[in-house]
Amino acid sequence: MKNMASLSSTLGLLLLLPFIHLSAASNGPAFSTGPVGNNSWIREATATLIVPPAPNPVVGNTVLWVGMGTDLGDLIQGINNNYPADTLRDACSNLGGNWCVAAYALEKTGANSQRTLTTTLAQSSSNLTYGISQSLYDRLDAMAILVMSAYVSDTCPSPGGLPKVAELTNVTTDTHAYVVRNDSSQSIITVFRGTDSLQNYASDMNYTLANFDTFPECQGCQVHGGYYLLWESILEQVNSTLQAQAAEYPDYEMVITGHSLGGSLASLAAAQFSLTPTLNTSLTLYTFGQPRTGNPAYASYMSSHFTTTSNSTTKSYRVTHTDDGVPQLPPLDLGYLHHGLEYWTLDPPAANDTVICGSGGGLVGEMGECNEGTGTGEEGINAAHLTYLGHTVGVGAVCA
């Protein structure tokens, strides 16, 4: 059991049935999966409980939990508690704005009794913020349209209704990006295309960490070997185009974005230009379905330079979607780590259904929370990866 506000509990189920009915529990409403079929064995399951902010001040007892009972009356459960002072539970009393996470294994001892076999109790502070402002959601939505339009860029002269400044392509590495200008928001936006060919897929699978030689200022930084080769092949085109735009529109914000492989290229580009005086003023990064892109040193650099300690300071928005499998790759045990902040979008997409995960410092998304807590880390591209904020790869393009 993991001590965090987004409670991910491995309970030993081979599959988790959808919630099929609502029943009344003694302390309030409860969802149940119903009984398992005859001759079926439950071996492993993952259940995620998304809890709201804890009551503050504490008034009465509030309990939220996930659990699994057996036909013999035994019970395994993970509980989020919030309650006033109690001498029997001093470790978790008077929490104010925090939840207390507890894990129990209970054995049936009678018709209405059980005894505790094991207990884990710990105070937990939430790393999650539920809901974002409508203005931020609208910005993410506009970026989602642009990144989905990148897959049909050659037939999309005005992505999102914005004039296209340049097409950037390296045919040898099959790397593509385009640049648009938004005079309304006074921004220059660079958009990287994601995986769109077998050659791109081969780059995706090159998990070998490479030194970030084009940006030695990032000390100790190593990045995804496949993506680094793509970035190196298009760096000069991107740099010269943005330098020209910055000279012509010196007061405009620089924005870099991308989906999937394009999200990692956007991340590398943002790092590359983070110390470039003509380009780093108001430099902002938005990625969608971004794979892990570098090692802990890289994640730490990005989180530090893009001030991802909170939603109010961050200049990096790493957007994920429900159980998208791509942000869970490459595996952590190969030396990769995400940078923050993560903006986990649920369905149906809305400002109130977007969760801000983590508190920066390079640890965001690596604690079993949010998107990372939804999969096995082996799935990769799935349905959730192909649609962001209701916009689907190619089909979601807006080319007015």
Backbone hydrogen bonds in HBPLUS format (Angstrom, degrees):
<---DONOR---> <-ACCEPTOR-->    atom                        ^
c    i                          cat <-CA-CA->   ^        H-A-AA   ^      H-
h    n   atom  resd res      DA  || num        DHA   H-A  angle D-A-AA Bond
n    s   type  num  typ     dist DA aas  dist angle  dist       angle   num
A0004-MET N   A0002-LYS O   3.07 MM   2  5.89 121.3  2.43 110.3  94.3     1
A0007-LEU N   A0049-LEU O   3.16 MM  42  5.13 141.1  2.32 147.0 142.3     2
A0049-LEU N   A0007-LEU O   3.09 MM  42  5.13 156.2  2.14 133.1 139.8     3
A0009-SER N   A0047-ALA O   3.12 MM  38  5.53 160.7  2.15 151.8 156.4     4
A0047-ALA N   A0009-SER O   3.32 MM  38  5.53 156.5  2.38 136.3 142.3     5
A0011-LEU N   A0045-ALA O   2.97 MM  34  5.33 150.3  2.06 142.0 150.4     6
A0032-SER N   A0021-HIS O   3.39 MM  11  6.11 164.5  2.42 170.0 168.1     7
A0023-SER N   A0030-ALA O   2.98 MM   7  5.51 162.3  2.01 173.7 174.2     8
A0030-ALA N   A0023-SER O   3.02 MM   7  5.51 153.6  2.09 172.5 165.8     9
A0025-ALA N   A0028-GLY O   2.84 MM   3  5.11 144.9  1.97 141.9 152.1    10
A0028-GLY N   A0025-ALA O   3.15 MM   3  5.11 161.2  2.19 103.4 109.2    11
A0040-SER N   A0037-GLY O   3.20 MM   3  5.56 129.2  2.48 140.5 134.5    12
A0062-THR N   A0082-ASN O   2.92 MM  20  5.17 156.6  1.97 149.1 156.5    13
A0082-ASN N   A0062-THR O   2.91 MM  20  5.17 128.9  2.17 153.4 160.5    14
A0064-LEU N   A0080-ASN O   2.95 MM  16  5.13 159.5  1.99 147.2 153.9    15
A0080-ASN N   A0064-LEU O   2.67 MM  16  5.13 169.9  1.68 167.8 171.3    16
A0066-VAL N   A0078-GLY O   3.00 MM  12  5.47 154.5  2.07 155.4 163.1    17
A0078-GLY N   A0066-VAL O   2.79 MM  12  5.47 166.1  1.81 168.7 173.2    18
A0068-MET N   A0076-ILE O   2.70 MM   8  5.27 155.9  1.75 159.4 167.8    19
A0076-ILE N   A0068-MET O   2.89 MM   8  5.27 161.6  1.92 150.1 156.3    20
A0070-THR N   A0074-ASP O   2.99 MM   4  5.33 152.2  2.06 144.9 146.1    21
A0073-GLY N   A0070-THR O   2.99 MM   3  5.33 164.0  2.02 112.2 116.3    22
A0075-LEU N   A0106-LEU O   2.94 MM  31  5.00 164.1  1.97 140.3 142.5    23
A0106-LEU N   A0075-LEU O   2.74 MM  31  5.00 178.1  1.74 164.1 164.8    24
A0077-GLN N   A0104-TYR O   3.11 MM  27  5.48 165.4  2.13 151.6 154.9    25
A0104-TYR N   A0077-GLN O   2.96 MM  27  5.48 167.6  1.97 162.9 166.4    26
A0079-ILE N   A0102-ALA O   2.74 MM  23  5.11 167.6  1.75 155.1 159.6    27
A0102-ALA N   A0079-ILE O   2.78 MM  23  5.11 159.9  1.82 154.0 159.8    28
A0081-ASN N   A0100-CYS O   2.76 MM  19  5.04 165.1  1.78 151.1 154.7    29
A0100-CYS N   A0081-ASN O   2.88 MM  19  5.04 155.2  1.94 149.0 155.0    30
A0089-ARG N   A0086-ASP O   2.80 MM   3  5.22 151.6  1.87 113.7 123.4    31
A0092-CYS N   A0089-ARG O   3.05 MM   3  5.87 159.6  2.10 122.5 127.9    32
A0093-SER N   A0090-ASP O   3.48 MM   3  5.10 172.6  2.49  99.5 101.1    33
A0098-ASN N   A0095-LEU O   3.30 MM   3  5.21 154.9  2.37 106.3 113.7    34
A0099-TRP N   A0124-SER O   3.17 MM  25  5.47 134.3  2.39 157.8 166.5    35
A0124-SER N   A0099-TRP O   2.91 MM  25  5.47 150.8  1.99 160.3 161.7    36
A0101-VAL N   A0122-ALA O   2.96 MM  21  5.60 145.8  2.08 172.6 174.1    37
A0122-ALA N   A0101-VAL O   3.09 MM  21  5.60 151.4  2.17 154.1 162.8    38
A0103-ALA N   A0120-THR O   2.89 MM  17  5.09 150.4  1.98 141.7 150.4    39
A0120-THR N   A0103-ALA O   2.96 MM  17  5.09 149.5  2.05 143.7 150.3    40
A0105-ALA N   A0118-THR O   3.13 MM  13  5.33 147.4  2.24 148.3 147.4    41
A0117-LEU N   A0105-ALA O   2.70 MM  12  5.43 168.8  1.72 166.3 169.1    42
A0107-GLU N   A0115-ARG O   2.80 MM   8  5.28 166.2  1.82 155.9 157.8    43
A0115-ARG N   A0107-GLU O   2.75 MM   8  5.28 156.6  1.81 149.8 155.0    44
A0109-THR N   A0113-SER O   2.97 MM   4  5.47 174.6  1.97 126.5 128.4    45
A0110-GLY N   A0113-SER O   3.32 MM   3  4.87 143.9  2.46 132.6 122.7    46
A0358-GLY N   A0127-ASN O   2.72 MM 231  4.67 136.9  1.91 136.5 149.1    47
A0129-THR N   A0356-ILE O   2.86 MM 227  4.92 147.4  1.97 140.0 148.3    48
A0356-ILE N   A0129-THR O   2.80 MM 227  4.92 163.9  1.82 152.7 154.7    49
A0131-GLY N   A0354-THR O   2.80 MM 223  5.07 146.4  1.91 151.1 160.9    50
A0132-ILE N   A0351-ALA O   3.04 MM 219  5.26 152.2  2.12 125.7 134.3    51
A0137-TYR N   A0133-SER O   3.01 MM   4  6.30 162.7  2.04 149.9 155.3    52
A0138-ASP N   A0134-GLN O   2.85 MM   4  6.04 154.4  1.92 147.5 154.2    53
A0139-ARG N   A0135-SER O   3.13 MM   4  6.40 145.6  2.26 137.7 146.3    54
A0139-ARG N   A0136-LEU O   3.08 MM   3  5.06 119.1  2.46  94.2 109.4    55
A0140-LEU N   A0136-LEU O   2.97 MM   4  6.32 161.3  2.00 155.8 160.1    56
A0141-ASP N   A0137-TYR O   2.84 MM   4  6.06 155.8  1.90 150.5 157.8    57
A0142-ALA N   A0138-ASP O   2.98 MM   4  6.17 155.7  2.04 143.0 148.8    58
A0143-MET N   A0139-ARG O   3.02 MM   4  6.31 156.1  2.08 148.9 155.3    59
A0144-ALA N   A0140-LEU O   2.85 MM   4  6.09 150.6  1.94 147.0 155.7    60
A0145-ILE N   A0141-ASP O   3.11 MM   4  6.42 152.3  2.19 148.4 154.3    61
A0146-LEU N   A0142-ALA O   3.26 MM   4  6.57 154.9  2.33 141.4 147.6    62
A0147-VAL N   A0143-MET O   2.93 MM   4  6.26 161.3  1.97 157.4 161.5    63
A0148-MET N   A0144-ALA O   3.07 MM   4  6.19 156.4  2.13 146.3 152.4    64
A0149-SER N   A0145-ILE O   3.00 MM   4  6.09 139.3  2.17 140.0 151.2    65
A0150-ALA N   A0147-VAL O   3.30 MM   3  5.23 143.2  2.44  92.6 102.7    66
A0394-GLY N   A0148-MET O   3.39 MM 246  5.56 149.9  2.48 129.7 133.5    67
A0152-VAL N   A0149-SER O   3.06 MM   3  5.58 159.5  2.11 113.9 120.3    68
A0153-SER N   A0150-ALA O   3.38 MM   3  4.74 156.6  2.44 104.2  99.9    69
A0155-THR N   A0152-VAL O   3.00 MM   3  5.70 154.3  2.07 120.5 127.9    70
A0156-CYS N   A0153-SER O   3.12 MM   3  4.82 167.0  2.13 105.5 107.1    71
A0161-GLY N   A0158-SER O   2.87 MM   3  4.92 148.3  1.98 135.2 129.1    72
A0162-LEU N   A0159-PRO O   2.98 MM   3  5.59 167.0  1.99 119.5 123.8    73
A0160-GLY N   A0398-VAL O   2.59 MM 238  5.03 157.0  1.64 150.9 151.8    74
A0181-ARG N   A0163-PRO O   3.26 MM  18  6.06 152.3  2.34 160.5 168.4    75
A0165-VAL N   A0179-VAL O   2.62 MM  14  5.30 152.1  1.69 145.6 154.7    76
A0166-ALA N   A0179-VAL O   3.32 MM  13  5.21 154.0  2.40 132.9 135.6    77
A0179-VAL N   A0166-ALA O   2.92 MM  13  5.21 156.4  1.98 149.4 152.1    78
A0168-LEU N   A0177-ALA O   2.77 MM   9  5.02 171.0  1.77 151.4 149.6    79
A0177-ALA N   A0168-LEU O   2.84 MM   9  5.02 146.5  1.96 153.3 156.0    80
A0170-ASN N   A0175-THR O   2.94 MM   5  5.20 153.0  2.01 147.7 153.8    81
A0174-ASP N   A0170-ASN O   2.87 MM   4  5.68 117.4  2.27 141.0 158.8    82
A0175-THR N   A0170-ASN O   3.12 MM   5  5.20 158.5  2.17 140.1 144.9    83
A0193-ARG N   A0176-HIS O   3.04 MM  17  5.65 173.9  2.04 145.1 147.1    84
A0178-TYR N   A0191-VAL O   2.94 MM  13  5.39 149.1  2.03 144.3 154.2    85
A0191-VAL N   A0178-TYR O   2.84 MM  13  5.39 171.2  1.85 167.9 170.9    86
A0180-VAL N   A0189-ILE O   2.92 MM   9  5.32 159.7  1.96 151.6 156.6    87
A0189-ILE N   A0180-VAL O   2.89 MM   9  5.32 167.9  1.90 158.3 161.3    88
A0182-ASN N   A0187-SER O   2.85 MM   5  5.23 176.6  1.86 164.6 165.7    89
A0186-GLN N   A0182-ASN O   2.82 MM   4  5.59 113.6  2.27 135.6 154.1    90
A0187-SER N   A0182-ASN O   3.02 MM   5  5.23 155.8  2.08 138.0 145.8    91
A0253-GLU N   A0186-GLN O   2.83 MM  67  6.25 160.4  1.87 149.9 145.0    92
A0188-ILE N   A0253-GLU O   2.76 MM  65  6.14 159.1  1.81 170.3 176.7    93
A0255-VAL N   A0188-ILE O   2.84 MM  67  5.99 167.0  1.85 166.8 163.8    94
A0190-THR N   A0255-VAL O   2.86 MM  65  6.27 162.3  1.89 156.4 159.0    95
A0257-THR N   A0190-THR O   2.88 MM  67  6.22 156.4  1.94 167.1 174.8    96
A0192-PHE N   A0257-THR O   2.97 MM  65  6.40 158.8  2.01 146.0 151.7    97
A0201-TYR N   A0197-SER O   2.98 MM   4  6.33 155.3  2.05 145.7 153.0    98
A0202-ALA N   A0198-LEU O   2.97 MM   4  6.25 150.9  2.05 145.1 151.9    99
A0203-SER N   A0199-GLN O   3.15 MM   4  6.51 148.9  2.26 140.9 149.1   100
A0203-SER N   A0200-ASN O   2.97 MM   3  5.01 116.0  2.40  94.7 110.9   101
A0204-ASP N   A0200-ASN O   2.85 MM   4  6.26 151.1  1.93 149.8 158.8   102
A0205-MET N   A0201-TYR O   3.11 MM   4  6.41 148.3  2.22 147.1 154.1   103
A0206-ASN N   A0203-SER O   3.15 MM   3  5.27 161.4  2.18 107.1 113.0   104
A0207-TYR N   A0205-MET O   3.01 MM   2  5.60 121.9  2.36 109.1  92.7   105
A0226-GLY N   A0206-ASN O   3.20 MM  20  4.79 152.4  2.28 148.1 140.3   106
A0225-GLY N   A0208-THR O   2.72 MM  17  5.07 127.0  2.00 136.7 153.3   107
A0210-ALA N   A0223-VAL O   2.76 MM  13  5.31 166.4  1.77 154.0 157.8   108
A0223-VAL N   A0210-ALA O   2.77 MM  13  5.31 156.1  1.82 152.9 155.3   109
A0213-ASP N   A0211-ASN O   2.87 MM   2  5.43 135.6  2.07 103.8  90.4   110
A0212-PHE N   A0221-CYS O   3.28 MM   9  5.92 158.1  2.33 148.0 142.6   111
A0215-PHE N   A0212-PHE O   3.02 MM   3  5.64 158.0  2.07 117.0 124.2   112
A0218-CYS N   A0215-PHE O   3.12 MM   3  6.06 169.6  2.13 126.6 129.4   113
A0219-GLN N   A0217-GLU O   3.06 MM   2  5.54 119.8  2.44 107.4  91.0   114
A0221-CYS N   A0218-CYS O   3.16 MM   3  5.51 158.6  2.20 129.9 129.9   115
A0295-ASN N   A0222-GLN O   2.91 MM  73  5.55 150.3  2.00 156.4 155.8   116
A0224-HIS N   A0293-THR O   2.85 MM  69  5.33 155.7  1.91 144.6 143.2   117
A0228-TYR N   A0224-HIS O   2.86 MM   4  5.98 151.5  1.94 154.9 164.2   118
A0229-LEU N   A0225-GLY O   3.25 MM   4  6.43 156.7  2.30 144.3 148.3   119
A0230-LEU N   A0226-GLY O   3.37 MM   4  6.68 152.5  2.45 139.8 146.9   120
A0231-TRP N   A0227-TYR O   2.85 MM   4  6.11 162.8  1.88 153.6 158.4   121
A0232-GLU N   A0228-TYR O   2.85 MM   4  6.02 164.0  1.88 153.8 158.0   122
A0233-SER N   A0229-LEU O   3.17 MM   4  6.27 141.4  2.32 135.6 144.8   123
A0233-SER N   A0230-LEU O   3.15 MM   3  5.18 124.8  2.47  94.0 108.1   124
A0234-ILE N   A0231-TRP O   3.13 MM   3  5.44 149.4  2.23 106.6 115.2   125
A0235-LEU N   A0231-TRP O   2.89 MM   4  5.72 123.4  2.22 152.7 167.2   126
A0238-VAL N   A0234-ILE O   3.06 MM   4  6.34 166.7  2.08 161.9 165.8   127
A0239-ASN N   A0235-LEU O   2.86 MM   4  6.03 171.8  1.86 161.1 163.7   128
A0240-SER N   A0236-GLU O   2.98 MM   4  6.03 171.8  1.99 148.9 151.3   129
A0241-THR N   A0237-GLN O   3.09 MM   4  6.14 158.8  2.14 145.2 151.3   130
A0242-LEU N   A0238-VAL O   2.95 MM   4  6.11 168.2  1.97 157.0 160.3   131
A0243-GLN N   A0239-ASN O   2.87 MM   4  5.97 156.6  1.93 151.6 158.7   132
A0244-ALA N   A0240-SER O   3.10 MM   4  6.21 154.7  2.17 139.9 145.9   133
A0245-GLN N   A0241-THR O   3.05 MM   4  6.34 155.3  2.11 146.1 153.0   134
A0246-ALA N   A0242-LEU O   2.80 MM   4  5.96 157.1  1.85 149.5 156.1   135
A0247-ALA N   A0243-GLN O   3.00 MM   4  6.17 147.9  2.10 141.7 149.8   136
A0248-GLU N   A0244-ALA O   3.15 MM   4  6.36 148.3  2.25 140.7 148.7   137
A0249-TYR N   A0245-GLN O   2.74 MM   4  5.84 150.1  1.83 150.3 159.3   138
A0252-TYR N   A0249-TYR O   3.12 MM   3  5.60 168.5  2.13 120.6 123.8   139
A0284-THR N   A0254-MET O   2.93 MM  30  6.43 153.9  2.00 154.9 163.5   140
A0256-ILE N   A0284-THR O   2.95 MM  28  6.36 159.4  1.99 164.3 170.8   141
A0286-TYR N   A0256-ILE O   2.97 MM  30  6.38 158.9  2.02 158.8 164.5   142
A0288-PHE N   A0258-GLY O   3.00 MM  30  6.33 148.7  2.10 154.3 160.5   143
A0262-GLY N   A0259-HIS O   2.82 MM   3  4.74 127.9  2.09 141.6 128.5   144
A0260-SER N   A0288-PHE O   2.82 MM  28  6.28 156.8  1.87 162.6 169.8   145
A0263-GLY N   A0260-SER O   2.74 MM   3  5.03 135.2  1.94 106.3 120.0   146
A0264-SER N   A0260-SER O   3.31 MM   4  6.87 146.3  2.43 150.2 158.8   147
A0264-SER N   A0261-LEU O   3.12 MM   3  5.29 121.1  2.48  99.0 112.6   148
A0265-LEU N   A0261-LEU O   3.05 MM   4  6.44 156.6  2.11 149.5 156.5   149
A0266-ALA N   A0262-GLY O   2.87 MM   4  6.02 151.0  1.96 138.9 147.1   150
A0267-SER N   A0263-GLY O   2.96 MM   4  6.19 149.6  2.05 140.2 148.4   151
A0268-LEU N   A0264-SER O   2.93 MM   4  6.24 161.3  1.97 151.7 155.8   152
A0269-ALA N   A0265-LEU O   2.86 MM   4  6.08 156.6  1.92 148.0 154.9   153
A0270-ALA N   A0266-ALA O   2.88 MM   4  6.08 158.4  1.93 148.0 153.8   154
A0271-ALA N   A0267-SER O   2.97 MM   4  6.24 158.8  2.02 150.3 155.9   155
A0272-GLN N   A0268-LEU O   2.87 MM   4  6.05 164.2  1.90 148.8 153.6   156
A0273-PHE N   A0269-ALA O   3.01 MM   4  6.24 153.7  2.08 151.9 157.2   157
A0274-SER N   A0271-ALA O   3.14 MM   3  5.09 159.2  2.18 104.2 110.6   158
A0276-THR N   A0273-PHE O   3.14 MM   3  4.98 166.0  2.16 104.2 108.4   159
A0279-LEU N   A0276-THR O   2.90 MM   3  5.42 152.0  1.98 119.6 128.7   160
A0280-ASN N   A0276-THR O   2.83 MM   4  5.57 145.3  1.95 169.8 173.4   161
A0283-LEU N   A0280-ASN O   3.40 MM   3  4.90 157.4  2.45 111.1 104.6   162
A0285-LEU N   A0315-LYS O   2.87 MM  30  6.22 167.1  1.88 156.0 159.6   163
A0317-TYR N   A0285-LEU O   2.82 MM  32  6.12 156.6  1.87 147.6 155.4   164
A0287-THR N   A0317-TYR O   2.94 MM  30  6.36 165.0  1.96 156.5 158.1   165
A0319-VAL N   A0287-THR O   2.75 MM  32  5.83 160.8  1.79 156.1 154.6   166
A0289-GLY N   A0319-VAL O   3.00 MM  30  6.40 158.8  2.05 161.8 167.8   167
A0292-ARG N   A0329-LEU O   2.71 MM  37  5.88 165.1  1.73 148.2 147.8   168
A0337-LEU N   A0294-GLY O   2.93 MM  43  6.20 146.2  2.05 170.8 165.5   169
A0298-TYR N   A0295-ASN O   3.00 MM   3  5.29 118.8  2.39 105.9 120.6   170
A0299-ALA N   A0295-ASN O   2.96 MM   4  6.29 164.1  1.98 158.7 163.7   171
A0300-SER N   A0296-PRO O   2.83 MM   4  5.94 158.0  1.88 147.2 153.3   172
A0301-TYR N   A0297-ALA O   2.96 MM   4  6.14 156.1  2.02 143.1 149.5   173
A0302-MET N   A0298-TYR O   2.96 MM   4  6.22 168.8  1.97 157.8 159.8   174
A0303-SER N   A0299-ALA O   2.93 MM   4  6.06 164.7  1.95 149.2 154.0   175
A0304-SER N   A0300-SER O   2.92 MM   4  5.98 151.3  2.00 145.1 152.9   176
A0305-HIS N   A0301-TYR O   2.87 MM   4  5.99 178.3  1.87 160.2 160.8   177
A0306-PHE N   A0302-MET O   2.94 MM   4  5.77 143.8  2.07 143.2 151.5   178
A0308-THR N   A0303-SER O   3.02 MM   5  5.11 167.1  2.03 146.9 150.9   179
A0307-THR N   A0304-SER O   3.23 MM   3  5.06 160.9  2.27 104.3 105.9   180
A0315-LYS N   A0306-PHE O   2.87 MM   9  4.94 152.1  1.94 147.9 146.8   181
A0313-THR N   A0310-SER O   3.20 MM   3  5.48 148.4  2.31 104.5 113.0   182
A0314-THR N   A0310-SER O   3.01 MM   4  5.96 146.2  2.13 156.0 165.0   183
A0318-ARG N   A0341-LEU O   2.92 MM  23  5.81 154.7  1.99 163.4 169.5   184
A0343-TYR N   A0318-ARG O   2.78 MM  25  5.90 155.8  1.84 140.7 143.3   185
A0320-THR N   A0343-TYR O   2.94 MM  23  6.05 159.7  1.98 134.2 138.8   186
A0345-THR N   A0320-THR O   2.86 MM  25  6.03 176.2  1.86 143.8 145.1   187
A0324-ASP N   A0321-HIS O   2.81 MM   3  5.56 164.0  1.83 160.2 165.4   188
A0322-THR N   A0345-THR O   2.97 MM  23  6.12 165.6  1.99 161.9 166.1   189
A0328-GLN N   A0325-GLY O   3.23 MM   3  5.48 149.4  2.33 104.9 113.9   190
A0329-LEU N   A0326-VAL O   3.02 MM   3  5.48 156.4  2.08 124.8 125.0   191
A0334-LEU N   A0331-PRO O   3.15 MM   3  5.64 163.5  2.18 112.0 116.7   192
A0335-GLY N   A0332-LEU O   2.92 MM   3  5.57 155.5  1.98 125.2 126.7   193
A0357-CYS N   A0342-GLU O   2.89 MM  15  5.19 170.5  1.90 152.0 155.0   194
A0344-TRP N   A0355-VAL O   2.78 MM  11  5.03 152.4  1.86 163.2 156.0   195
A0355-VAL N   A0344-TRP O   2.89 MM  11  5.03 169.4  1.90 143.1 144.5   196
A0346-LEU N   A0353-ASP O   3.02 MM   7  5.51 156.9  2.07 161.7 169.2   197
A0353-ASP N   A0350-ALA O   3.07 MM   3  5.09 141.9  2.22  98.4 109.8   198
A0366-GLU N   A0363-LEU O   3.22 MM   3  5.60 155.1  2.28 135.3 132.7   199
A0373-GLY N   A0370-CYS O   3.02 MM   3  5.51 137.3  2.21 112.9 124.3   200
A0374-THR N   A0371-ASN O   3.02 MM   3  5.46 165.1  2.04 122.1 123.5   201
A0385-HIS N   A0382-ASN O   3.04 MM   3  5.39 135.0  2.25 105.6 117.9   202
A0386-LEU N   A0383-ALA O   3.15 MM   3  5.46 139.5  2.32 105.1 115.6   203
A0393-VAL N   A0386-LEU O   2.91 MM   7  5.57 150.7  2.00 160.7 168.3   204
A0388-TYR N   A0391-HIS O   2.83 MM   3  5.20 159.7  1.87 148.3 147.6   205
A0391-HIS N   A0388-TYR O   2.86 MM   3  5.20 164.9  1.89 115.7 120.5   206
A0396-GLY N   A0392-THR O   2.53 MM   4  4.46 148.9  1.62 145.2 144.2   207
A0395-VAL N   A0393-VAL O   2.64 MM   2  5.56 140.9  1.79 109.7  96.7   208
A0397-ALA N   A0394-GLY O   3.11 MM   3  5.43 160.9  2.14 114.4 116.4   209
